[in-house]
Amino acid sequence: MGKIAIIGGSGFLGSKLLEILSETCPVVGTYKSKEQPGLHKLDITDNKTVENFINKEKPDVVIHTAAMADPNLCEENKEVATNINYIGTKNVVDACRKQGSKLIYISTVYVFDGIIGNYQESDQCNPINFYGKTKLHAEQEALKLADPVILRFDIVYGFNSVKKNNGFFSKIIRGKNAEVNSDQKRQPLLVDDVCNAIKVILERNHSGVYHLAGSENIIKYELGLALERIVRNKSELIPIPEKQQIARRPKDVSLNTSKAKSGGIMFHSISEGVELIREQYEGSCAQ
Ligand SMILES: NC(=O)c1ccc[n+]([C@@H]2O[C@H](COP(=O)([O-])OP(=O)(O)OC[C@H]3O[C@@H](n4cnc5c(N)ncnc54)[C@H](OP(=O)(O)O)[C@@H]3O)[C@@H](O)[C@H]2O)c1
């Protein structure tokens, strides 16, 4: 697979990618504000710094996970969201082009408007919130490269360690007053499955757009309750309907994953994913 650079190595997905991919190849990672041992500081909104980093590290593959990934924050901070999600990605794309690195860009289901559901990779994009718009513009930049990979998915769940970013599960662990959507079906994807998908894509030299998703649809609040049973018996989560959220959410952004599956990519069920997280969490707490 050669040398891999993970932009956003301090984030939820980036941390898991660092852990799993470094078992098989040399990996470097970056952080922006949450300093971590072994990671390089990098702000993707600064094009010279991005170019210098890629030029110095000379990665064969760049996995770009860095983003302002909260749709509500993006809606309230449009200029910052544009700078990080679109301009930042353009800077990463330009640096990959100059170095000849293969880019894997992490996108989202929010590039779709949610009207038809069961989206295939070739379906028309039409984002209805600002986060989705910035990610679609970023995809369009990535697609200007020779053989980019673009991965789209819905909510990712999983566990790194008690001291690290655990995405949605961190919110569950914190508990107190955690508000979780209670009226929209989601298609959760285990973070370990994203890493395994990337391994398959690199081993088989795939390129293009891929939809990744767990096989089941579930309301986020129900997923939250299943995960919460790992950490406490009495629920502290607060269910909230979609209309109370700042950014509009598309109604049905379920993904068709036939292309990924026929390319050798596999997905865990939610019950398998929750059990794996239980083992990882209990192992981490026991250390
Ligand atoms: N989590 C999900 O459910 C989900 C679903 C669909 C798609 N995605 C996509 O998956 C990717 C990873 O999501 P995530 O949940 O892992 O996000 P995350 O935990 O919020 O991590 C974001 C990462 O981006 C870095 N970052 C932020 N601004 C930066 C900047 N200006 N320059 C360089 N790095 C910067 C952060 O660094 P610091 O923390 O050090 O500041 C962090 O490493 C994102 O592209 C997101 O859009 C996520």
The ligand as an ORCA input file, in Angstrom:
! r2SCAN-3c Opt
* xyz 0 1
  N     -18.602     11.103     11.950
  C     -19.577     10.865     11.093
  O     -20.641     10.365     11.470
  C     -19.399     11.174      9.614
  C     -20.417     10.806      8.726
  C     -20.244     11.054      7.362
  C     -19.097     11.672      6.913
  N     -18.138     12.053      7.809
  C     -16.934     12.693      7.300
  O     -15.846     11.929      7.772
  C     -14.727     12.761      8.029
  C     -14.198     12.498      9.420
  O     -15.228     12.791     10.369
  P     -14.922     12.681     11.935
  O     -16.205     12.321     12.594
  O     -13.719     11.849     12.170
  O     -14.618     14.208     12.270
  P     -13.911     14.810     13.583
  O     -13.804     13.795     14.661
  O     -14.640     16.089     13.870
  O     -12.424     15.148     13.105
  C     -12.184     16.229     12.265
  C     -10.695     16.315     12.013
  O     -10.452     17.442     11.177
  C      -9.366     18.180     11.739
  N      -9.479     19.569     11.301
  C     -10.484     20.451     11.529
  N     -10.189     21.638     10.967
  C      -8.970     21.506     10.364
  C      -8.125     22.381      9.631
  N      -8.447     23.655      9.392
  N      -6.940     21.894      9.170
  C      -6.592     20.607      9.399
  N      -7.340     19.730     10.093
  C      -8.525     20.186     10.574
  C      -9.523     18.005     13.232
  O      -8.314     18.323     13.910
  P      -8.303     18.772     15.484
  O      -9.352     17.963     16.153
  O      -6.910     18.461     15.933
  O      -8.594     20.233     15.510
  C      -9.846     16.505     13.291
  O      -8.677     15.753     13.170
  C     -15.197     14.176      7.760
  O     -14.774     14.557      6.476
  C     -16.703     14.100      7.797
  O     -17.277     15.073      6.952
  C     -18.262     11.812      9.152
*
